[in-house]
Amino acid sequence: MFRRPFSFEGRIRRLEFGLSILIYYAYLSISTGLANEEQYFFIQLLSMIPAYWFILAQGSKRCHDRGNSGWYQIIPFYSLWMLFGDSKRGINRYGLNPKGEGNEEAVEESDL
């Protein structure tokens, strides 16, 4: 889990995506609590750049696991579909299935 969390390449499972959301919101609440005063607004804004990059990268990889482009995550409420929807079996153009389901059959078919 959490190999290359800031990379936009590859596929991740629902569990890793769900944990990523929890980590993102925990970081968001902590940084908001620490920089609650107006004078720390710029510091809070700068500290959120890695958090936004992280959640966009994880969302993109989850879209890849469903067989879609990473741009699908900007569709309203699609993140709920990513959280509860199952992944595509086997290999797709974004890589191997992280669960390992269907990878063997896809490799055997490609050898033919």
C-alpha positions, 0 to 999 in steps of 0.5 A: 500500500501507498507505493508512490503516493504522489504519482499519477501512474498505476492502479490502486484498490478501494481500501487504499483510496478510502484510506487516502481520503481519510488521511487527506481530511485528517491533514486538512483538519489539522492544518486548518486548526493550526492556521486558524488565524488570518495571519497564517492563511498564506502558510495554510495555503502553501501547506495544502498544495501537497495535500491536493496533489496527493488526493488528485494522484490517488483519485487518478489511480483509482480511476485507472483501476476502474478502466477510466482516465484520471479526468473522470474524478472531476465528475460530481459524485464520481468519487463515491462510485470510485469508493464503492465500485469494483475494479476491472478484472485483469490487466488494462492499459494502466497496469495489472489489477492490484488485487491480482484477479484476472492477471494470470488469464490476461498474461496467458492470453497475451502469450498466444 
